[in-house]
Amino acid sequence: MRITAPSPVVAGGRGWLVDRAAMRQLPEHILHAIEAGQVPTPPQLLLRLFQLVDDEHASIADLSALIGQDPGLTARLLNVANSAALRRNGELHSLEHCVTALGTRLVRTMATCLSIQRLFERGGGISAAELARFWGHSLLIAELSRRIALAAGLRRPDEAYLAGLLHDVGQLILLSALGEPYARFLAETGGDGGAVGQESGRFGVHHGEAGAWLVERWQLAPPFAEAILLHHAASAGIAAAEPLPRAVWLARALSEQAEPATDSAALFALVTGGAGSLAALRQEALDHALSMARALGIDLAEADFARPVWDAPPAAEPPAEPPAEEGASDRLSAVIGGMALLQPLQQDLFALDSEAEILLSLKESARILFDLNRIAFLFPNERQSALSGAAIGNQAAIFRQVEAPLYAGASLAATAALGRRIRSSFDGDGAPESPLDQQFARALGSAGLLCIPMLSRRQLAGVMICGLSAAQHQRLAHRLPWLMNFGHIAAIALASLREAKAFRRQAELAAAGHFSRQARRIVHETVNPLGIIKSYLKILDRKLPEDIGVRQELEVLREEIDRVASIVGRMSELPGETGGVRRLDLAGLIDEMLLLYGDTLFEMRGIRVESAKPDGAVTVGCDRDSLKQILLNLWKNASEALSRGQRLRIAIGDGVAREGRRYVPLHLDDDGPGMPEASRRALDRPADTVGATPRGIGLALVGTLAARQGILVDCRTEPGQGAHITLLLPRGDEEAGAEGGQEASGAAGG
C-alpha cells in the first residue's frame, strides 16, 4: 500500500515529487520564504564557525563537521553549492563536497552575513530558547537517521543525516512567511505530527511540503525531498516508501518515544532485517546530541531533544508614533548601524581576488541580508554610454545580450545609475515601465525590479538588478540606506580589485626592462656550457659500445639539459610568463615522468609507487614544463622523506568545482614521517623562503609555479601520519588565470 500524499505533491516514477505548477499557485509570501530558505542558526555555532575559518590548520572536514550540526548552516550551504553558478557534475552528496566547491572564503562571507542578519532581524521573532530546542531536536533526528541508515546498509548514510537534519526546516520557513499566526499554531499544537491536517487546512500547506519544496530547488534525488515531505505520514503506508524516507520517518517516531512503539519496532526490523536494538540506538544518538550541545555551550535537557516546544507569542501592541525628533534619531541610528554592521562584509570582500568571487559573494550576501534571491549585474561599457552584462556568465541571456542605454527613462537601471539612488518598479512616482524593464522582470521571474547603483567615489562600477514583489519592496522600505551602503561596498570591492590588477600590471611592465637586461646576461653565460655538455654527451654516445645498455640514461640526460636550457632561456621573459596555457593529457604526463624518473627516485630506494587514473585522457589547462617541474619537485621531496618499504600513491580524482571554476584533483599521498611545518609553510607562502632548507626552497618553487598556473594546493600532514597533497588543476576547457569576462564567468546567476 502506498501513502497518499496531500496536494500539491504528485506521485512520480520513484515516489512523490514536487508539483511545480501547484507550487506556483501558493501565496507569494510563502513562495518567497521557501525561495529564501532563511533558517536561523544559534550564535554559538556561528562563533565556532568564525574560529574555524580563521584557523589555518582547520581542514575542510572540520568545517563540514561543524556545518553539519545545524539545519540553518546546512540549508544555506546546500542552496548555494547547488546553484547554477557552482553546480557542475550532478548533485553534491555530502557537505564536504559542498564546502570544497564553495571554498572557505565564501563560507566565511556566509557566516558574516548570517551574523549580520541576526542583528538586523533581532532574532526574527524566534526566541533563543526556541531556536536551541529546534536545533537539538533536528540534531537528534539527524543522528538517528544516519544510524538507522547504517544499520539498514544504505549506500549513502550521510544523505539520511542531511534529510533528518532538515526534516522540520519547513516550520522555520513558514514562521518567516506567516509570522504570528503560525507561531501561535505551533504553540497550540507543539508541532505534533497529528496536526499536519490542521496545518494544511489553516495555511494551505504543511511544513513537510514547504521543506520538500525547498530542497527540490537544489535538484537533489527525489527520495531526499520525499523524506522531508513524509516524516509525519501514517505508519500504515510508510513501509512502502523508499529506504531514505523510511529511515527519517523512523527516526522522527523514535525521537518521541523512550520505548519504541510496536509500529516503529516492526518498521525497524523490516528496514534492517532485525539487526540491532532500537532502544540502544536511540540512546546512543541522544548521548551524542547531548555531548555536542554541551561542547557548544547550548543548555538543553534530554526532554528538549524529543520535540521542539514553541512559546505562545505575546499579544501585539500597536506601535506608538514617535515624535519627529525621535524619528529622525532612529533613522540616523539605522544608517550608522547599517554601516557598522556591513563593515565585516566589506573586509571579507576585500580578501577576494577575482571578480567571479566578488559577484558570487555579493549575490549570496544579498540573499541572506535582504531576501533578494534573483539578482543580475550590469557594468558600464568603456564609453560609459550603456550598461551591459556581456562579460558576466550564468545570467539570463537578456542580460548578456542587451546594452541598456545610459540616459534617463531608458530603464530603471539607467535611472538608478544616473540618479545615484535606488529605484524600483514600486516607487509610485508615476514613471512608466520601459519595455527593457519588462524583459528584465520576466527574465528574473518577478513582478518588478529593484535597481541598486554600485558607486565608488561617485564613480559608477555597475548596477545590481534584483527581482522582487510589491510585498518584498514594502518590507525593504526601511532598509534603503543599508541597501545603498551595500551597493557602495560592492563598488569599492570591485574598484579595489581592478585598481590592484592595474597597479600590478604597471609594476610588472616597469620591472620588465631591468629584469630582461639582467636575464639576457645570465642566459648568455649559462647556455654555452650547457651546449658544450650536450656535445660531449654525443661524443660519449658514439664511443660507447652498442650493447652497453645506457643509451636510455643518456637520452634522459639530453632531455634534462634541453629542459634546463629552456628554463634558463625563459629568464629573459617577464616573470610569470610561460608561453600561454596549453591543454595536456595529465595521465600521459604522469606515465612519461614515471618512466623517466621512477627508477632513480623510487625503485632504487625501495619505495613503492601506486598509480590510479581513469581510462582515457584527462585534459588539464596547464603549461607542460611548469606542471612537470611541480611534480618533479614534489616527487623528489617525497623520495627524500620516505624510507625503504614505504609507499607513494598518485591518483587522479573526479572533477570538482570550487569558487565558480572547474578543476581536476591530483592526489599525492604517502605513509612517511609527514612534512615539517617549515616545509609546509614554504608550500603555502612561497615568497617566505629566507633561511629555508633546499627542500623548503623546492616546495616554495612548487607554490610559485602553482599560483602562476592557477593550480590550487592543499597540504594536510601530521607527524608520523604521512603527507597528503592535493593539486586542483584547471580543467582543459577553462583558461587558467583568465581575467575580465572569463573571470566573471559563473558569478552571477539570476
JOKAVEN-V322597 format. One record per run of one state. SS is the DSSP state (helix for helix, strand for strand, loop for the rest). FROM is the first residue (numbers start at 0). LEN is the number of residues. If there is no record, write none. Layout:
ss: [SS & SS]
from: [FROM & FROM]
len: [LEN & LEN]
//
This chain:
ss: [loop & strand & loop & strand & loop & helix & loop & helix & loop & helix & loop & helix & loop & helix & loop & helix & loop & helix & loop & helix & loop & helix & loop & helix & loop & helix & loop & helix & loop & helix & loop & helix & loop & helix & loop & helix & loop & helix & loop & helix & loop & helix & loop & helix & loop & helix & loop & strand & loop & strand & loop & helix & loop & strand & loop & helix & loop & strand & loop & helix & loop & strand & loop & strand & loop & helix & loop & helix & loop & strand & helix & loop & helix & loop & strand & loop & strand & loop & helix & loop & strand & loop & strand & loop & helix & loop & helix & loop & strand & loop & strand & loop & helix & loop]
from: [0 & 8 & 11 & 15 & 18 & 19 & 24 & 27 & 36 & 42 & 53 & 59 & 67 & 70 & 81 & 94 & 102 & 103 & 121 & 127 & 152 & 156 & 165 & 168 & 178 & 179 & 189 & 192 & 203 & 206 & 216 & 221 & 229 & 234 & 238 & 242 & 255 & 261 & 272 & 277 & 296 & 301 & 306 & 323 & 350 & 354 & 370 & 373 & 380 & 385 & 388 & 396 & 401 & 402 & 405 & 411 & 419 & 422 & 424 & 434 & 444 & 447 & 456 & 458 & 468 & 469 & 543 & 550 & 572 & 582 & 585 & 601 & 602 & 605 & 607 & 612 & 618 & 621 & 623 & 641 & 646 & 658 & 660 & 670 & 676 & 684 & 693 & 708 & 711 & 717 & 722 & 731 & 740 & 744]
len: [8 & 3 & 4 & 3 & 1 & 5 & 3 & 9 & 6 & 11 & 6 & 8 & 3 & 11 & 13 & 8 & 1 & 18 & 6 & 25 & 4 & 9 & 3 & 10 & 1 & 10 & 3 & 11 & 3 & 10 & 5 & 8 & 5 & 4 & 4 & 13 & 6 & 11 & 5 & 19 & 5 & 5 & 17 & 27 & 4 & 16 & 3 & 7 & 5 & 3 & 8 & 5 & 1 & 3 & 6 & 8 & 3 & 2 & 10 & 10 & 3 & 9 & 2 & 10 & 1 & 74 & 7 & 22 & 10 & 3 & 16 & 1 & 3 & 2 & 5 & 6 & 3 & 2 & 18 & 5 & 12 & 2 & 10 & 6 & 8 & 9 & 15 & 3 & 6 & 5 & 9 & 9 & 4 & 6]
//
